[in-house]
Amino acid sequence: MDDAALLAALPKSLAGQESVYSSWCRSSGADLASHVHDLAKAAEADCADDVARGATGPTTVEEIEAALHSVPLDTAVELMTNLSADSLVFPGHARRDRAHAMRAAMKAASILGPGAQWFSNIDGSWGNGRSWEPVTRHTFDGVVAGRGGGFLLALLQVGED
């Protein structure tokens, strides 16, 4: 299976739960912040009834770009695993098999390669509490996105309490 075919399957595998979204594309000319913006808008449209009335959040690519900061590869893999396997809203509530999520995250990171650039809106380690800059109108959201190996990849979880 070639890398593009794997990237078509891996993000879907990571996002296989309600309120977790993924996307990928070939990165030739694609902008990472625009890619995350499109994914955030898709999540907002899909969960529009769940968002609190009057909620605000980023609406432009520039606002999304400002919310993202660089993270190292190991943090990106940890974030992909946790966004896939755990709930942002209800810590400790498993959403899927952690071992599967870890394998899929590691494989996705290996396809993007060791020189990939990774970004997230989440600050701090997953287990010790965290803060984030919103990328959606949801009360909770977390995104990790990478660029490398000729591809862009993003994984987003949204939630309401």
Summary of the structure (lengths in Angstrom):
residues: 161
radius of gyration: 14.3
end to end distance: 40.0
largest distance: 45.5
contacts: 519
relative contact order: 0.25
helix: 42%
strand: 24%
